[in-house]
Amino acid sequence: MKKIIILISVALMLNSCAYYNTFFNAKKYFAEAQEIPLRDTGRPDSNAIKKYNKCIKKCGIILTDYKESEWADDALILLAKSLFYKKSNYIQAKEKFNDMITFYPDSEFADEAHLYIARSDFELKNKEEAFEQLKEIISNPELQNIHSETMFVTAEYYLQENEHIQAEYYFKRIIDEFPESEEYEQAYIALSESYHKSENYQLSNETISELLQNKKVGKKAKLDARYIYAYNLLLSGEYQEALKASKKLLSNEYRLNELPKTQLLEARSMDGVGNTEKAIKRFETIMQENQRSKYS
């Protein structure tokens, strides 16, 4: 009898380990896919798609073989997000997000599913319905934990529709109402970009300066902000200051995928101050080192 109990315990332990490893690998594949930059077209890289597919497969195993487990809702939200970020089947992604709300209404991920349903609708060109859903989330006090994220998504969609005033309204709300949120720094940068696109370079740089005064701003956000600042100087005709700012930015930039755009900014600034031959050489180098990319 004791031997049978031991064998059952071992079997349960092995089953639990297999389940945990499956879920762990699913999370790993999803995280790795998210780290791969999108192509210039805005589509995911083929390697990212492969990892999303692996995540979907692992989550499918959990939802089939361990559907009563405590992590079934984790697997479902990962599967739904993988479908969404693959950018090839928003209808199926929306179905899975709806399943999250239907079958796991008390899950910590249920609120997030509401947001992704709206996002899926926007991608499916149901834009009016998507905006209505986003506004309903923002006005619902029970979904307050996703208000700042929802506002940011709403603002980004308004920018895509060239509705800058509406977008700026939501970016400002994030800055004023959610200073501790993950979207706070992004909102400042996006707001300055909106002013930049509207050719209000002075207001854009004033916004950047306000952000940089915050000592809690992260390194990545500082670099993104300083790029916009230098770009505003260039388009304002302040070429010497733009050149100085771009050189300083290049000395601090550690993200290899961000270097070409700053090098391009530096080359344009060189041309602006009259160093045309040097600028042309820099342009040629950028083209050679970034073939088949938007920078080339």
C-alpha positions as CSV (number, residue, x, y, z in Angstrom):
1,M,0.0,0.0,0.0
2,K,2.8,2.4,0.9
3,K,4.5,1.6,-2.4
4,I,1.3,2.5,-4.3
5,I,1.0,5.8,-2.5
6,I,4.6,6.6,-3.3
7,L,4.1,5.7,-7.0
8,I,1.0,7.9,-7.2
9,S,2.9,10.8,-5.5
10,V,5.7,10.5,-8.0
11,A,3.3,10.4,-10.9
12,L,1.5,13.5,-9.7
13,M,4.8,15.3,-9.2
14,L,6.0,14.4,-12.7
15,N,2.7,15.6,-14.1
16,S,3.0,18.9,-12.2
17,C,6.5,19.4,-13.5
18,A,5.5,18.7,-17.1
19,Y,2.7,21.2,-16.7
20,Y,4.9,23.9,-15.2
21,N,7.6,23.4,-17.9
22,T,5.0,23.7,-20.6
23,F,3.7,27.0,-19.2
24,F,7.2,28.3,-18.5
25,N,8.2,27.6,-22.1
26,A,5.0,29.3,-23.4
27,K,5.9,32.5,-21.3
28,K,9.5,32.4,-22.5
29,Y,8.5,32.1,-26.2
30,F,6.0,35.0,-25.9
31,A,8.6,37.2,-24.0
32,E,11.2,36.5,-26.7
33,A,8.8,37.3,-29.5
34,Q,8.0,40.6,-27.9
35,E,11.6,41.6,-27.8
36,I,12.1,41.3,-31.6
37,P,11.5,44.6,-33.3
38,L,8.8,44.9,-35.9
39,R,9.8,45.1,-39.6
40,D,9.8,48.5,-41.3
41,T,6.3,47.6,-42.6
42,G,5.0,47.3,-39.0
43,R,4.7,43.5,-39.4
44,P,6.3,41.1,-37.0
45,D,9.6,39.4,-37.9
46,S,9.5,35.8,-39.1
47,N,11.4,34.7,-36.0
48,A,8.9,36.5,-33.8
49,I,6.0,34.7,-35.6
50,K,7.7,31.3,-35.0
51,K,8.0,32.1,-31.3
52,Y,4.3,33.2,-31.1
53,N,3.3,30.0,-32.8
54,K,5.3,27.9,-30.3
55,C,3.6,29.8,-27.5
56,I,0.2,29.1,-29.0
57,K,1.0,25.4,-29.2
58,K,2.2,25.2,-25.6
59,C,-0.9,27.1,-24.4
60,G,-3.1,24.8,-26.4
61,I,-1.6,21.8,-24.5
62,I,-2.3,23.5,-21.2
63,L,-5.9,24.3,-22.1
64,T,-6.5,20.8,-23.4
65,D,-4.6,18.6,-20.9
66,Y,-4.7,20.9,-17.9
67,K,-7.9,22.9,-18.4
68,E,-8.8,22.7,-14.7
69,S,-5.4,23.9,-13.5
70,E,-4.8,27.2,-11.7
71,W,-2.9,28.6,-14.7
72,A,-5.4,27.9,-17.4
73,D,-6.4,31.6,-17.5
74,D,-2.8,32.6,-17.8
75,A,-2.4,30.2,-20.8
76,L,-5.6,31.6,-22.5
77,I,-4.5,35.2,-22.2
78,L,-1.0,34.3,-23.6
79,L,-2.6,32.4,-26.5
80,A,-4.9,35.3,-27.3
81,K,-2.1,37.9,-27.2
82,S,0.1,35.7,-29.4
83,L,-2.7,35.6,-32.0
84,F,-3.1,39.4,-31.7
85,Y,0.6,40.3,-32.0
86,K,1.0,37.9,-35.0
87,K,-1.2,40.4,-36.8
88,S,-2.7,37.8,-39.0
89,N,-5.9,36.6,-37.3
90,Y,-7.6,39.3,-35.2
91,I,-11.0,37.5,-35.5
92,Q,-9.6,34.5,-33.7
93,A,-7.8,36.7,-31.2
94,K,-11.0,38.5,-30.4
95,E,-12.8,35.2,-29.8
96,K,-10.1,34.1,-27.3
97,F,-10.3,37.4,-25.4
98,N,-14.1,37.0,-25.3
99,D,-13.5,33.5,-23.9
100,M,-11.4,35.0,-21.2
101,I,-14.2,37.2,-20.0
102,T,-16.8,34.4,-20.4
103,F,-15.0,31.5,-18.7
104,Y,-12.7,33.4,-16.3
105,P,-14.6,36.5,-15.3
106,D,-12.8,36.7,-11.9
107,S,-9.3,36.3,-13.5
108,E,-6.8,39.1,-13.1
109,F,-6.6,39.1,-16.9
110,A,-10.3,39.6,-17.5
111,D,-10.0,43.5,-17.4
112,E,-7.1,43.4,-19.9
113,A,-9.2,41.2,-22.3
114,H,-11.8,44.1,-22.6
115,L,-9.0,46.4,-23.9
116,Y,-7.7,43.8,-26.4
117,I,-11.2,43.2,-27.7
118,A,-11.4,46.9,-28.6
119,R,-7.9,46.8,-30.1
120,S,-8.9,43.8,-32.2
121,D,-11.9,45.7,-33.5
122,F,-9.8,48.6,-34.4
123,E,-7.4,46.3,-36.4
124,L,-10.5,44.8,-38.0
125,K,-11.5,48.3,-39.2
126,N,-14.4,48.4,-36.8
127,K,-13.1,51.8,-35.7
128,E,-16.2,53.4,-34.5
129,E,-17.1,50.4,-32.4
130,A,-13.5,50.3,-31.1
131,F,-13.5,53.9,-30.0
132,E,-16.8,53.4,-28.2
133,Q,-15.5,50.4,-26.3
134,L,-12.4,52.3,-25.3
135,K,-14.4,55.2,-23.9
136,E,-16.6,52.8,-22.0
137,I,-13.6,51.2,-20.4
138,I,-12.2,54.7,-19.4
139,S,-15.6,55.7,-17.9
140,N,-15.9,52.4,-15.9
141,P,-14.5,52.8,-12.4
142,E,-14.4,49.0,-12.0
143,L,-11.7,48.9,-14.8
144,Q,-9.6,51.7,-13.3
145,N,-6.5,49.5,-13.2
146,I,-6.3,49.6,-17.0
147,H,-7.4,53.3,-17.5
148,S,-4.0,54.7,-18.2
149,E,-3.2,51.9,-20.7
150,T,-6.6,52.3,-22.4
151,M,-6.1,56.1,-22.6
152,F,-2.7,55.6,-24.2
153,V,-4.1,53.1,-26.8
154,T,-7.0,55.5,-27.5
155,A,-4.6,58.4,-28.1
156,E,-2.4,56.3,-30.4
157,Y,-5.5,55.4,-32.5
158,Y,-6.5,59.0,-32.7
159,L,-3.0,59.8,-34.0
160,Q,-3.4,57.2,-36.7
161,E,-6.6,59.0,-37.7
162,N,-4.7,62.3,-37.7
163,E,-6.9,63.6,-34.8
164,H,-4.1,65.3,-33.0
165,I,-6.2,67.3,-30.6
166,Q,-8.1,64.3,-29.4
167,A,-4.8,62.3,-29.0
168,E,-3.2,65.1,-27.1
169,Y,-6.2,65.3,-24.7
170,Y,-5.6,61.7,-23.6
171,F,-1.9,62.0,-23.4
172,K,-2.3,65.0,-21.1
173,R,-4.8,63.1,-19.0
174,I,-2.2,60.3,-18.4
175,I,0.4,62.8,-17.4
176,D,-1.9,64.6,-15.0
177,E,-3.8,61.6,-13.6
178,F,-1.4,58.7,-13.7
179,P,2.2,60.0,-12.9
180,E,3.1,56.5,-11.4
181,S,1.9,54.5,-14.4
182,E,4.0,52.7,-17.0
183,E,2.4,54.9,-19.6
184,Y,3.5,58.2,-18.0
185,E,6.9,58.5,-19.8
186,Q,5.4,57.2,-23.1
187,A,2.6,59.8,-22.9
188,Y,5.1,62.6,-22.6
189,I,7.1,61.4,-25.6
190,A,4.0,60.7,-27.7
191,L,2.7,64.2,-26.8
192,S,5.9,65.8,-27.9
193,E,5.8,63.7,-31.1
194,S,2.3,64.9,-31.8
195,Y,3.4,68.5,-31.4
196,H,6.3,67.7,-33.7
197,K,4.1,66.3,-36.4
198,S,1.9,69.4,-36.1
199,E,5.1,71.4,-36.7
200,N,4.9,73.0,-33.3
201,Y,8.5,72.4,-32.6
202,Q,8.8,74.9,-29.7
203,L,5.9,73.3,-27.8
204,S,7.3,69.9,-28.5
205,N,10.7,70.8,-27.0
206,E,9.1,72.5,-24.0
207,T,7.3,69.2,-23.4
208,I,10.5,67.3,-23.7
209,S,12.3,69.6,-21.3
210,E,9.5,69.2,-18.8
211,L,9.9,65.4,-19.0
212,L,13.7,65.5,-18.6
213,Q,13.3,67.5,-15.4
214,N,11.8,64.4,-13.8
215,K,14.7,62.6,-12.1
216,K,12.8,59.3,-12.3
217,V,12.8,59.2,-16.1
218,G,14.4,56.0,-17.4
219,K,17.4,55.8,-19.7
220,K,15.4,54.6,-22.8
221,A,12.8,57.4,-22.3
222,K,15.6,60.0,-22.0
223,L,17.2,58.9,-25.3
224,D,13.9,58.9,-27.1
225,A,13.1,62.3,-25.8
226,R,16.5,63.8,-26.7
227,Y,16.1,62.4,-30.3
228,I,12.9,64.3,-30.7
229,Y,14.5,67.4,-29.2
230,A,17.4,67.3,-31.6
231,Y,15.0,66.6,-34.5
232,N,12.9,69.7,-33.6
233,L,16.1,71.8,-33.6
234,L,16.9,70.6,-37.1
235,L,13.5,71.3,-38.5
236,S,13.6,74.7,-36.8
237,G,16.7,75.6,-38.7
238,E,19.0,75.6,-35.6
239,Y,21.5,73.3,-37.4
240,Q,24.5,73.9,-35.1
241,E,22.5,73.1,-32.0
242,A,20.9,70.1,-33.8
243,L,24.4,68.8,-34.7
244,K,25.6,69.3,-31.1
245,A,22.6,67.5,-29.7
246,S,22.8,64.6,-32.2
247,K,26.5,64.0,-31.6
248,K,25.8,63.9,-27.8
249,L,22.9,61.5,-28.4
250,L,25.1,59.2,-30.5
251,S,27.7,59.0,-27.7
252,N,25.0,57.8,-25.3
253,E,22.8,55.6,-27.6
254,Y,23.3,51.9,-26.7
255,R,20.4,50.5,-28.8
256,L,21.9,49.3,-32.1
257,N,18.6,49.5,-33.9
258,E,18.2,53.1,-33.0
259,L,21.6,54.3,-34.2
260,P,20.8,54.7,-37.9
261,K,18.1,57.3,-37.4
262,T,20.3,59.4,-35.1
263,Q,23.2,59.1,-37.6
264,L,20.8,60.3,-40.3
265,L,19.9,63.2,-38.1
266,E,23.5,64.1,-37.5
267,A,24.2,63.9,-41.3
268,R,21.4,66.3,-42.0
269,S,22.6,68.6,-39.4
270,M,26.1,68.5,-40.9
271,D,24.6,69.5,-44.3
272,G,22.7,72.3,-42.5
273,V,25.9,73.9,-41.1
274,G,27.6,73.6,-44.5
275,N,29.7,70.4,-44.1
276,T,28.1,69.0,-47.2
277,E,30.9,66.7,-48.3
278,K,31.1,65.1,-44.8
279,A,27.3,64.8,-44.8
280,I,27.3,63.0,-48.1
281,K,29.9,60.5,-46.9
282,R,27.8,59.9,-43.8
283,F,24.7,59.3,-45.9
284,E,26.6,56.8,-48.0
285,T,27.8,54.9,-44.9
286,I,24.2,54.8,-43.6
287,M,22.9,53.4,-46.9
288,Q,25.7,50.7,-47.0
289,E,25.2,49.6,-43.4
290,N,21.4,49.6,-43.6
291,Q,20.6,48.1,-46.9
292,R,16.9,47.2,-47.6
293,S,15.8,49.3,-44.6
294,K,13.8,52.5,-44.4
295,Y,17.0,54.3,-43.4
296,S,18.7,53.4,-46.7
